[in-house]
């Protein structure tokens, strides 16, 4: 564990950084110290040129139980600004991180824990994963955006207004997670995907993520113009040529070996 971090584990391998919430005695509950470390960790990783993809997880057993209720209970309306601002700084550090962030949800992701998964670009789940945006149960207002952009406004309202907990298969049907892996196989499966992604050009990954965030606020004509401009900046580049050559050589070798 990096001595700067008490509640996060970090490993970097093959241009993939794995960030693991590590507060097992509290179900990875989000005390202020955890949020501060998340904010600092993602800000730091954003600057690392040796990191192309980030995997964010709580391990195979759980993701995060959410808010640390013992701390939330002590807050008053006149004294909550610092804590709520900290939550949103942590959210934004993930959401606007340069690199794609893949969330690997091994178990319950509830309330604030759910919101952390919401800030990631791709979500994969274990069969034992549980999801619940439980803020309404605690008389708190939930994060609706970017939730509605992922699952649609109708589903987002149902998730937010009922506060119910649902399993990985329902999250898959809803489109909240992309794939569900067998229990105990989540991290190795996600790492294989992340390492493949990490072989791609770092700047191209970054700008594709930014493109996805930008075009949702554009009309169709504006979106097409942005995409045309961005595509034009990459096609014909040296890296583009090298990757085409490598792919053609691979295809030629495959044909020869048939």
Residue frames as qw, qx, qy, qz and C-alpha x, y, z in Angstrom:
[[0.000, 0.888, 0.460, 0.000, 0.00, 0.00, 0.00],
 [0.328, 0.568, -0.055, 0.752, 1.27, 3.50, -0.85],
 [0.371, -0.294, -0.572, 0.669, 2.06, 5.16, 2.48],
 [0.118, -0.049, -0.044, -0.991, 0.17, 8.25, 1.33],
 [0.621, -0.179, -0.362, -0.672, -3.05, 6.24, 1.26],
 [0.296, -0.196, 0.806, -0.474, -4.63, 4.45, 4.19],
 [0.630, 0.280, 0.560, -0.459, -7.86, 3.33, 2.51],
 [0.735, 0.613, -0.107, -0.270, -6.82, 2.77, -1.11],
 [0.709, -0.247, 0.555, 0.358, -4.56, 0.17, -2.70],
 [0.476, 0.783, -0.196, -0.350, -2.82, 0.95, -5.99],
 [0.668, -0.183, 0.612, 0.381, -1.07, -1.34, -8.46],
 [0.450, 0.734, -0.214, -0.461, 0.10, -0.53, -12.00],
 [0.561, -0.151, 0.768, 0.269, 0.77, -3.26, -14.54],
 [0.360, 0.280, 0.714, 0.530, 0.85, -3.16, -18.35],
 [0.022, -0.189, -0.187, -0.964, -0.39, 0.47, -18.37],
 [0.517, -0.558, -0.521, -0.388, -3.41, -0.44, -16.21],
 [0.028, -0.301, 0.577, -0.759, -3.79, 1.13, -12.78],
 [0.526, -0.446, -0.707, -0.156, -5.97, -0.80, -10.34],
 [0.144, -0.370, 0.375, -0.838, -7.42, 1.28, -7.51],
 [0.530, -0.337, -0.776, -0.054, -9.02, -0.77, -4.72],
 [0.421, -0.641, 0.134, -0.627, -11.04, 0.71, -1.87],
 [0.624, 0.025, -0.728, 0.282, -9.67, -0.97, 1.25],
 [0.292, -0.341, 0.454, -0.769, -11.72, -0.43, 4.37],
 [0.479, -0.095, -0.843, -0.228, -12.90, -4.01, 4.90],
 [0.159, -0.226, -0.784, 0.555, -13.91, -3.59, 8.53],
 [0.259, 0.447, 0.317, -0.796, -16.54, -1.03, 7.44],
 [0.594, 0.511, 0.619, 0.048, -17.63, -2.58, 4.14],
 [0.420, 0.186, 0.314, 0.831, -15.61, 0.11, 2.32],
 [0.045, -0.875, -0.469, 0.108, -17.92, 2.80, 3.73],
 [0.433, 0.587, 0.097, 0.677, -17.11, 6.32, 2.56],
 [0.443, -0.729, -0.220, 0.473, -15.71, 8.28, 5.46],
 [0.185, 0.966, -0.079, -0.164, -14.29, 11.72, 4.58],
 [0.360, -0.626, 0.620, 0.306, -10.75, 10.30, 4.61],
 [0.620, 0.190, 0.721, 0.242, -11.71, 7.75, 1.95],
 [0.419, 0.846, 0.330, 0.023, -13.20, 10.46, -0.26],
 [0.074, -0.918, 0.307, 0.241, -10.12, 12.65, 0.12],
 [0.487, -0.352, 0.730, 0.326, -7.93, 9.75, -0.93],
 [0.590, 0.492, 0.620, 0.160, -10.13, 8.99, -3.96],
 [0.250, 0.961, 0.070, -0.097, -9.92, 12.61, -5.06],
 [0.214, -0.796, 0.509, 0.249, -6.14, 12.70, -4.63],
 [0.623, -0.100, 0.739, 0.234, -5.57, 9.29, -6.23],
 [0.582, 0.611, 0.513, 0.159, -7.50, 10.02, -9.41],
 [0.129, 0.978, -0.104, -0.128, -5.96, 13.48, -9.74],
 [0.377, -0.626, 0.631, 0.263, -2.53, 11.86, -9.50],
 [0.635, 0.129, 0.729, 0.219, -3.30, 9.06, -11.97],
 [0.462, 0.839, 0.269, -0.105, -4.66, 11.58, -14.45],
 [0.054, 0.911, -0.364, -0.186, -1.13, 12.98, -14.78],
 [0.572, -0.378, 0.703, 0.191, 0.62, 9.63, -15.30],
 [0.499, 0.545, -0.447, -0.504, 1.62, 8.95, -18.88],
 [0.120, 0.243, -0.962, -0.041, 2.32, 5.29, -18.05],
 [0.307, 0.298, 0.813, -0.396, -1.35, 4.72, -17.18],
 [0.159, -0.053, -0.597, -0.784, -3.77, 4.30, -20.09],
 [0.595, -0.398, -0.531, -0.453, -6.72, 2.68, -18.28],
 [0.168, -0.317, 0.650, -0.670, -7.90, 2.64, -14.65],
 [0.557, -0.325, -0.741, -0.186, -9.79, -0.19, -12.96],
 [0.256, -0.383, 0.398, -0.793, -11.71, 0.96, -9.86],
 [0.688, -0.208, -0.671, -0.180, -12.92, -1.74, -7.49],
 [0.516, -0.606, 0.374, -0.476, -13.56, -2.79, -3.91],
 [0.156, -0.316, 0.934, -0.058, -12.44, -6.36, -4.57],
 [0.324, -0.098, -0.868, -0.364, -14.39, -9.55, -5.14],
 [0.169, -0.358, -0.838, 0.375, -16.46, -9.33, -1.93],
 [0.053, 0.843, 0.477, -0.244, -17.99, -5.87, -2.07],
 [0.395, 0.598, 0.130, 0.685, -17.62, -2.45, -3.66],
 [0.091, 0.163, -0.398, 0.898, -18.79, 0.07, -1.07],
 [0.138, -0.535, -0.802, 0.228, -21.58, 0.11, 1.50],
 [0.050, 0.804, 0.358, 0.472, -21.95, 3.83, 0.84],
 [0.116, -0.774, 0.187, -0.594, -22.02, 6.74, 3.25],
 [0.383, -0.015, -0.751, 0.538, -20.48, 6.24, 6.66],
 [0.363, -0.688, -0.491, -0.392, -23.76, 6.70, 8.55],
 [0.587, -0.553, -0.361, 0.469, -22.06, 7.36, 11.88],
 [0.314, -0.153, 0.083, 0.933, -20.52, 10.48, 10.36],
 [0.113, -0.425, -0.523, -0.730, -23.61, 11.51, 8.37],
 [0.440, -0.664, -0.605, -0.009, -25.69, 11.35, 11.56],
 [0.463, -0.500, -0.240, 0.691, -23.50, 13.97, 13.24],
 [0.229, 0.175, 0.307, 0.907, -23.96, 16.53, 10.46],
 [0.136, 0.686, 0.490, -0.520, -26.26, 19.54, 10.73],
 [0.491, 0.776, 0.350, 0.184, -27.55, 21.74, 7.93],
 [0.011, -0.987, 0.162, 0.017, -25.18, 24.48, 8.99],
 [0.387, -0.663, 0.623, 0.148, -22.15, 22.15, 9.06],
 [0.838, 0.163, 0.518, 0.046, -22.56, 19.88, 6.03],
 [0.475, 0.841, -0.138, -0.218, -21.06, 21.99, 3.25],
 [0.066, -0.680, 0.719, 0.131, -17.52, 20.65, 3.56],
 [0.529, -0.063, 0.845, -0.037, -18.61, 17.00, 3.55],
 [0.662, 0.596, 0.424, -0.162, -21.00, 17.35, 0.61],
 [0.326, 0.863, -0.320, -0.215, -18.41, 19.30, -1.38],
 [0.277, -0.501, 0.814, 0.099, -15.91, 16.53, -0.68],
 [0.677, 0.260, 0.683, -0.085, -18.28, 13.91, -2.11],
 [0.598, 0.770, 0.189, -0.117, -18.68, 15.87, -5.30],
 [0.066, 0.812, -0.551, -0.184, -14.96, 16.54, -5.67],
 [0.462, -0.232, 0.854, 0.067, -14.39, 12.78, -5.46],
 [0.665, 0.516, 0.526, -0.122, -17.16, 12.16, -8.01],
 [0.423, 0.884, -0.095, -0.174, -15.72, 14.72, -10.42],
 [0.213, -0.664, 0.691, 0.191, -12.18, 13.36, -10.04],
 [0.541, 0.058, 0.832, 0.107, -13.42, 10.03, -11.43],
 [0.537, 0.697, 0.452, -0.151, -15.91, 11.38, -13.97],
 [0.365, 0.921, -0.116, -0.063, -13.47, 13.84, -15.55],
 [0.608, -0.480, 0.546, 0.319, -10.31, 11.76, -15.21],
 [0.286, 0.595, -0.527, -0.536, -8.42, 11.69, -18.52],
 [0.094, 0.190, -0.960, -0.182, -8.21, 7.91, -18.73],
 [0.685, -0.238, -0.476, -0.497, -11.17, 5.56, -19.16],
 [0.265, -0.315, 0.733, -0.541, -12.25, 4.27, -15.75],
 [0.622, -0.110, -0.709, -0.313, -13.62, 0.73, -15.59],
 [0.496, -0.408, 0.464, -0.610, -15.59, -0.13, -12.47],
 [0.518, 0.036, -0.853, -0.055, -15.39, -3.75, -11.27],
 [0.542, -0.397, 0.232, -0.703, -18.23, -4.27, -8.80],
 [0.344, 0.154, -0.922, 0.091, -17.68, -7.41, -6.74],
 [0.211, -0.417, -0.824, 0.320, -20.47, -6.94, -4.20],
 [0.026, -0.842, -0.518, 0.149, -22.84, -4.31, -2.79],
 [0.270, 0.139, 0.106, 0.947, -22.55, -0.81, -4.23],
 [0.184, -0.728, -0.659, 0.052, -25.04, 1.19, -2.19],
 [0.135, -0.944, -0.199, 0.226, -25.90, 4.93, -1.93],
 [0.021, -0.893, 0.358, 0.272, -22.58, 6.80, -2.12],
 [0.498, -0.263, 0.773, 0.292, -20.94, 3.57, -3.27],
 [0.551, 0.574, 0.596, 0.106, -23.46, 3.34, -6.09],
 [0.204, 0.962, 0.022, -0.182, -22.71, 6.95, -6.99],
 [0.293, -0.645, 0.600, 0.371, -19.01, 6.13, -7.34],
 [0.537, 0.138, 0.780, 0.289, -19.84, 3.38, -9.85],
 [0.376, 0.823, 0.414, -0.104, -21.99, 5.92, -11.66],
 [0.001, 0.906, -0.246, -0.345, -18.98, 8.15, -12.32],
 [0.479, -0.308, 0.726, 0.386, -17.07, 5.41, -14.15],
 [0.349, 0.413, -0.465, -0.701, -17.09, 4.95, -17.93],
 [0.667, 0.049, -0.682, -0.297, -17.75, 1.20, -18.01],
 [0.548, -0.386, 0.541, -0.508, -19.23, -1.02, -15.31],
 [0.623, 0.089, -0.765, -0.137, -18.74, -4.78, -14.97],
 [0.609, -0.459, 0.321, -0.561, -20.24, -6.81, -12.14],
 [0.053, 0.147, -0.979, 0.132, -19.83, -10.09, -10.30],
 [0.446, -0.378, -0.738, -0.336, -22.87, -12.32, -9.85],
 [0.437, -0.487, -0.622, 0.430, -22.82, -11.32, -6.17],
 [0.126, 0.095, -0.020, 0.987, -23.02, -7.58, -6.90],
 [0.046, -0.734, -0.664, 0.137, -25.94, -5.55, -5.54],
 [0.189, 0.258, 0.136, 0.938, -26.90, -2.00, -6.50],
 [0.188, -0.758, -0.622, 0.062, -29.05, 0.57, -4.78],
 [0.142, 0.412, -0.039, 0.899, -29.37, 4.33, -4.93],
 [0.424, -0.502, -0.728, 0.197, -30.64, 4.55, -1.36],
 [0.148, 0.113, -0.202, 0.962, -30.49, 8.29, -0.73],
 [0.432, -0.401, -0.314, -0.744, -34.29, 8.72, -0.85],
 [0.712, -0.390, -0.582, 0.048, -34.59, 6.26, 2.07],
 [0.530, -0.294, -0.353, 0.712, -32.43, 8.60, 4.16],
 [0.062, 0.929, 0.313, -0.188, -34.29, 11.78, 3.10],
 [0.294, -0.547, 0.391, 0.679, -31.44, 12.74, 0.78],
 [0.645, 0.676, -0.010, -0.357, -31.65, 13.71, -2.88],
 [0.852, -0.045, 0.429, 0.298, -29.85, 11.39, -5.32],
 [0.107, -0.469, 0.526, 0.701, -27.48, 11.89, -8.26],
 [0.699, 0.517, 0.416, -0.266, -29.73, 11.85, -11.34],
 [0.622, 0.767, -0.155, 0.043, -27.14, 12.96, -13.87],
 [0.318, 0.347, -0.655, -0.592, -25.29, 11.03, -15.33],
 [0.414, 0.069, 0.880, -0.220, -27.61, 8.19, -14.19],
 [0.618, 0.572, 0.351, -0.410, -30.38, 9.11, -16.65],
 [0.366, 0.701, -0.482, -0.378, -27.85, 9.31, -19.50],
 [0.051, -0.328, 0.942, 0.045, -26.86, 5.69, -18.84],
 [0.132, 0.222, 0.962, -0.089, -30.21, 3.97, -18.24],
 [0.125, -0.493, -0.570, -0.646, -32.76, 6.52, -19.50],
 [0.218, -0.344, 0.255, -0.877, -34.95, 8.87, -17.50],
 [0.788, -0.294, -0.245, -0.483, -37.70, 6.36, -16.80],
 [0.845, -0.092, -0.464, 0.250, -35.35, 3.81, -15.27],
 [0.323, 0.280, -0.400, 0.811, -33.41, 6.54, -13.46],
 [0.443, -0.416, 0.082, -0.790, -36.57, 7.82, -11.78],
 [0.888, -0.261, -0.309, -0.221, -37.51, 4.30, -10.71],
 [0.720, 0.075, -0.466, 0.508, -34.06, 3.65, -9.26],
 [0.149, 0.302, -0.315, 0.887, -33.94, 7.02, -7.48],
 [0.487, -0.362, 0.006, -0.795, -37.52, 7.22, -6.20],
 [0.889, -0.265, -0.309, -0.208, -37.92, 3.65, -4.93],
 [0.210, -0.731, 0.596, -0.256, -34.47, 3.34, -3.38],
 [0.969, -0.108, 0.161, -0.156, -34.70, -0.39, -3.85],
 [0.288, -0.571, 0.734, 0.229, -31.74, -2.76, -4.13],
 [0.878, 0.397, -0.009, -0.268, -31.40, -4.84, -7.27],
 [0.808, -0.278, 0.447, 0.265, -29.06, -7.59, -8.38],
 [0.245, -0.445, 0.563, 0.652, -26.44, -7.82, -11.11],
 [0.289, 0.295, 0.823, 0.389, -28.72, -9.45, -13.67],
 [0.127, 0.859, 0.485, -0.102, -31.30, -6.70, -13.36],
 [0.171, -0.785, 0.205, 0.558, -28.51, -4.11, -13.64],
 [0.322, -0.135, 0.739, 0.576, -27.44, -5.88, -16.83],
 [0.236, 0.586, 0.746, 0.208, -30.95, -5.85, -18.29],
 [0.027, -0.917, -0.261, 0.301, -31.28, -2.17, -17.42],
 [0.603, 0.671, -0.012, 0.431, -28.03, -1.40, -19.21],
 [0.348, -0.912, 0.201, -0.081, -26.31, -0.14, -16.08],
 [0.499, -0.512, 0.654, 0.246, -23.59, -2.80, -16.25],
 [0.473, 0.540, -0.516, -0.468, -22.18, -4.16, -19.49],
 [0.715, 0.134, -0.681, -0.084, -21.44, -7.73, -18.43],
 [0.703, -0.548, 0.300, -0.340, -21.79, -10.00, -15.40],
 [0.459, 0.442, -0.765, 0.092, -18.97, -12.42, -14.52],
 [0.792, -0.319, -0.521, 0.000, -19.06, -15.49, -12.27],
 [0.528, -0.832, 0.127, -0.116, -18.34, -14.91, -8.59],
 [0.728, -0.486, 0.363, 0.321, -14.60, -14.89, -7.99],
 [0.659, 0.236, 0.453, 0.552, -13.78, -14.30, -11.67],
 [0.151, 0.954, 0.247, -0.078, -14.55, -10.58, -11.84],
 [0.216, -0.864, 0.287, 0.353, -11.12, -9.04, -11.42],
 [0.492, -0.218, 0.694, 0.479, -9.22, -11.40, -13.70],
 [0.432, 0.586, 0.640, 0.247, -11.88, -10.97, -16.40],
 [0.078, 0.981, 0.146, -0.104, -11.91, -7.18, -16.13],
 [0.379, -0.693, 0.425, 0.443, -8.11, -7.01, -16.10],
 [0.554, 0.125, 0.682, 0.462, -7.97, -8.89, -19.40],
 [0.283, 0.829, 0.443, 0.192, -10.30, -6.30, -20.94],
 [0.184, -0.958, 0.053, 0.212, -8.41, -3.39, -19.39],
 [0.524, -0.456, 0.518, 0.499, -5.00, -4.64, -20.53],
 [0.500, 0.415, 0.613, 0.449, -6.26, -4.98, -24.10],
 [0.088, 0.953, 0.276, 0.083, -7.63, -1.42, -23.96],
 [0.406, -0.829, 0.190, 0.335, -4.35, -0.18, -22.49],
 [0.632, -0.030, 0.506, 0.586, -2.49, -1.22, -25.65],
 [0.328, 0.783, 0.418, 0.324, -4.35, 1.53, -27.51],
 [0.328, 0.420, -0.075, 0.843, -3.07, 5.08, -27.92],
 [0.245, -0.409, -0.597, 0.645, -3.44, 6.98, -24.64],
 [0.104, 0.251, -0.009, -0.962, -4.49, 10.26, -26.25],
 [0.375, -0.117, -0.664, -0.637, -7.00, 8.51, -28.50],
 [0.379, -0.410, -0.812, 0.170, -8.57, 6.85, -25.46],
 [0.141, -0.382, -0.374, 0.833, -8.68, 10.20, -23.65],
 [0.207, 0.181, -0.224, -0.935, -10.27, 12.08, -26.53],
 [0.379, -0.239, -0.799, -0.400, -12.80, 9.31, -27.22],
 [0.292, -0.474, -0.715, 0.423, -13.91, 9.56, -23.58],
 [0.014, -0.381, -0.137, 0.914, -14.16, 13.34, -23.88],
 [0.237, -0.021, -0.591, -0.771, -16.08, 12.96, -27.14],
 [0.330, -0.399, -0.851, -0.082, -18.64, 10.71, -25.47],
 [0.209, -0.533, -0.525, 0.630, -19.16, 13.31, -22.74],
 [0.001, 0.313, -0.130, -0.941, -19.41, 16.19, -25.20],
 [0.164, -0.104, -0.690, -0.697, -21.73, 14.93, -27.92],
 [0.144, -0.494, -0.847, 0.135, -24.59, 14.19, -25.54],
 [0.021, -0.684, -0.326, 0.652, -25.14, 17.95, -25.19],
 [0.009, 0.298, -0.478, -0.827, -24.88, 18.60, -28.97],
 [0.748, 0.408, 0.169, -0.494, -27.59, 18.45, -31.59],
 [0.903, 0.162, 0.368, 0.149, -27.08, 15.85, -34.33],
 [0.556, 0.783, -0.046, 0.274, -25.38, 18.25, -36.73],
 [0.166, -0.864, 0.420, -0.222, -23.04, 19.55, -34.04],
 [0.796, -0.350, 0.494, -0.014, -22.18, 16.03, -32.92],
 [0.863, 0.394, 0.232, 0.215, -21.35, 14.96, -36.48],
 [0.333, 0.877, -0.196, 0.287, -19.10, 17.99, -36.97],
 [0.437, -0.734, 0.496, -0.155, -17.21, 17.34, -33.73],
 [0.875, -0.104, 0.469, 0.058, -16.72, 13.68, -34.66],
 [0.730, 0.639, 0.079, 0.230, -15.55, 14.55, -38.18],
 [0.080, 0.901, -0.342, 0.253, -12.99, 17.04, -36.84],
 [0.601, -0.575, 0.544, -0.110, -11.66, 14.61, -34.23],
 [0.914, 0.171, 0.352, 0.107, -11.43, 11.72, -36.70],
 [0.565, 0.789, -0.062, 0.231, -9.51, 13.97, -39.12],
 [0.170, -0.859, 0.450, -0.178, -6.90, 14.76, -36.45],
 [0.682, -0.377, 0.626, -0.036, -6.03, 11.07, -36.07],
 [0.875, 0.374, 0.301, 0.057, -6.36, 9.51, -39.51],
 [0.627, 0.705, -0.132, 0.304, -3.05, 9.42, -41.34],
 [0.339, -0.840, 0.401, -0.139, -0.95, 9.87, -38.21],
 [0.285, 0.508, -0.811, 0.057, 2.23, 7.85, -37.75],
 [0.349, -0.120, 0.831, -0.417, 0.61, 5.78, -35.01],
 [0.750, 0.364, 0.216, -0.508, -2.42, 5.17, -37.22],
 [0.624, 0.567, -0.498, -0.203, -0.13, 3.91, -40.02],
 [0.052, 0.410, -0.882, 0.225, 1.85, 1.67, -37.66],
 [0.525, 0.037, 0.698, -0.486, -1.29, 0.08, -36.27],
 [0.778, 0.465, -0.029, -0.422, -2.71, -0.54, -39.74],
 [0.450, 0.557, -0.697, -0.047, 0.58, -2.16, -40.80],
 [0.175, -0.266, 0.878, -0.357, 0.60, -4.35, -37.69],
 [0.683, 0.212, 0.472, -0.515, -3.01, -5.42, -38.23],
 [0.732, 0.538, -0.259, -0.328, -2.44, -6.23, -41.91],
 [0.251, 0.494, -0.827, 0.092, 0.67, -8.26, -41.03],
 [0.397, -0.094, 0.794, -0.451, -1.33, -10.19, -38.44],
 [0.760, 0.374, 0.230, -0.478, -4.14, -10.89, -40.91],
 [0.586, 0.588, -0.522, -0.198, -1.67, -11.97, -43.59],
 [0.016, 0.380, -0.897, 0.227, 0.01, -14.37, -41.16],
 [0.583, 0.092, 0.633, -0.500, -3.37, -15.81, -40.17],
 [0.767, 0.495, -0.067, -0.403, -4.29, -16.41, -43.82],
 [0.393, 0.578, -0.715, -0.038, -0.91, -18.05, -44.48],
 [0.147, -0.257, 0.893, -0.339, -1.36, -20.45, -41.55],
 [0.754, 0.137, 0.236, -0.598, -4.81, -21.63, -42.66]]
